Amino acid sequence: MLDRRFVLENVEAVKRNCEIRGVRVDVDRFVALETRRRELQAQLDELNHKANQIAKSIARCASEEDRQARREEGRQVREQAAAVERELRSLEEEATALLKQIPNMTHPDAPIGDASASREVGRGKWPVRTFDFPVKDHVEIAEKLDLIDFEAGARVAGHGFYFLKNEAVLLELALQRFAVDILRQEGFVITTTPDLARNEILEGIGFLPRGPETQIYSIENSDLSLVATAEITLGGYYAGHIFEADQLPLKMAGISHCFRTEAGAHGRATRGIYRVHQFTKVEMFAFTLPEQSDPMLEYFRSIECRIFDDLGIPYRVIDTASGDLGGPAYRKYDLEAWMPGRGEFGEVTSTSNCTDYQARRLDIRYRIKGERGTKFVHTLNGTAIAISRALIAILENYQQADGSVLIPDVLRPYVGLEKIGPR
């Protein structure tokens, strides 16, 4: 979330930012509550100080009558303090709830508007392939080659779940290892993360674990939810931690299953494995000093581009418009791979600079040697590989006229095959 003082000192800028994000928040109400909260806090501090002074003075009273009078005065002051504290707590809860709804500020170079205003800022090294035979989508390809079983997935867990089979399993493992090998070379700390996280961690990252708009599966009678991305668990790894400045930037990568309800999803995007309830992902995450976060975002984007260039997949890079940014994101790039079976580009990765928005919620700070106090770190996240959508791009772009699918050169050492042939 944003700094309270920043909101008070930049009210019009914050209101304008909410407008271009398409977010409705009563910023004026927050300002009124926060102003009153500060007044009450000063009043409470004064009453507590007065109560302490009275308590210390009792021993110096000349008579029991004076001591009783001072005790009664102290009791009244403490009652006043308790009443102020109750009002303060109520105001603080409402103000904090509003503050959490206010999105991060937006990078000045990000496009302004809804999703249609997002702009293309680059293309990969590979041109869109032309085919001299009828193009199949990944569902048809997977059925012919016995790679995905949707019926069994639905039978076991419901619509939106599936079984990967045969060479598709080898491709999933190959994509994971391929991405991990690149990230290890780049100095990332590699992890496998829990598939569950406490709701306070989800909220700190910016996900809603409860409510009608949530995309999160929550565990009944617990404070745990299934994670939608390893961004949640990697971000929570250092909750409450104070870094030394020279420890930053710290780059981490996490392999996790991702679970999403996909509430409201419909249309062509729900066909096959483009939008599903469970998939595997390798995620990048970084904790940085404030001046390091903009360069780190470009670095994350370059890694995503490298991965899909190496895979031989055509893609474009999108600078996401303000109205399509998630609440924590200051700026976000998407990679959209060409998917011949869909006849259009489809998102395969995203990377975001969240500045200190998540760190303030999770209380992740740094200190500089020789300076007093601490400051909040900046956090960034980025998809190295989301297996389900990478599989779509590979199956559709590498399909052959005879029904087979070639394995990308960089994955062949991991898979042990040059192509997946008809059975």
VENTA-V769141 format. One record per backbone hydrogen bond with DSSP energy under -0.5 kcal/mol. NH is the residue of the N-H (numbers start at 1). CO is the residue of the C=O. Records with the same first field share a line. If there is no record, write none. Layout:
# VENTA-V769141
NH->CO + CO
This chain:
# VENTA-V769141
7->3
8->4
9->5
10->6 + 7
11->8
14->10
15->11
16->12
17->13
18->14
19->15
20->16
21->17
22->18 + 19
23->18
25->23
27->25
30->26
31->27
32->28
33->29
34->30
35->31
36->32
37->33
38->34
39->35
40->36
41->37
42->38
43->39
44->40
45->41
46->42
47->43
48->44
49->45
50->46
51->47
52->48
53->49
54->50
55->51
56->52
57->53
58->54 + 55
60->57
61->58
67->63
68->64
69->65
70->66
71->67
72->68
73->69
74->70
75->71
76->72
77->73
78->74
79->75
80->76
81->77
82->78
83->79
84->80
85->81
86->82
87->83
88->84
89->85
90->86
91->87
92->88
93->89
94->90
95->91
96->92
97->93
98->94
99->95
100->96
101->97 + 98
102->98 + 99
104->327
107->330
110->107
113->20
117->114
118->115
119->319
121->317
122->317
124->315
141->137
142->138
143->139
144->140
145->141
146->142 + 143
147->142
148->142
149->163
150->148
153->149
154->150
155->151
156->152
157->153
158->153 + 154
161->158
163->149
165->147
168->165
169->166
170->166
171->167
172->168
173->169
174->170
175->171
176->172
177->173
178->174
179->175
180->176
181->177
182->178
183->179
184->180
185->181
186->182
187->184
188->183
189->251
190->188
191->253
193->255
197->225
199->223
201->198
202->198
203->199
204->200
205->201
206->202
207->202
209->207
214->211
216->208
218->216
219->224
220->218
222->219
225->197
226->217
227->195
232->229
233->229
234->230
235->231
236->232
237->233
238->235
239->236
240->362
241->238
243->241 + 365
245->367
247->244
248->245
249->287
250->287
252->285
253->189
254->283
255->191
256->254 + 281
258->279
259->227
260->277
261->215
265->262
269->266
270->267
271->268
274->271
275->269
277->160
278->160
279->258
281->256
282->385
283->254 + 281
284->382
285->252
286->380
287->250
288->378
292->289
293->289 + 290
296->292
297->293
298->294
299->295
300->296
301->297
302->298
303->299
304->300
305->301
306->302
307->303
308->304
309->305
310->306
311->307
312->309
313->308
316->336
317->122
318->334
319->119
320->318 + 332
322->111
323->113
324->321
325->322
329->326
330->353
331->353
333->351
334->318
335->349
336->316 + 334
337->335 + 346
338->314
339->344
340->338
342->339
343->339
344->339
346->337
348->335
349->335
351->333
352->381
353->331
354->352 + 379
357->354
360->356
361->357
362->358
363->359
364->359
365->241 + 363
366->375
367->243
371->368
375->366
377->364
378->288
379->355
380->286
381->352
382->284
383->350
384->282 + 382
385->282
387->280 + 385
390->386
391->387
392->388
393->389
394->390
395->391
396->392
397->393
398->394
400->404
403->400
405->420
406->398
407->418
411->408
412->408 + 409
413->409
414->411
415->411
416->412
420->405
421->419
423->144
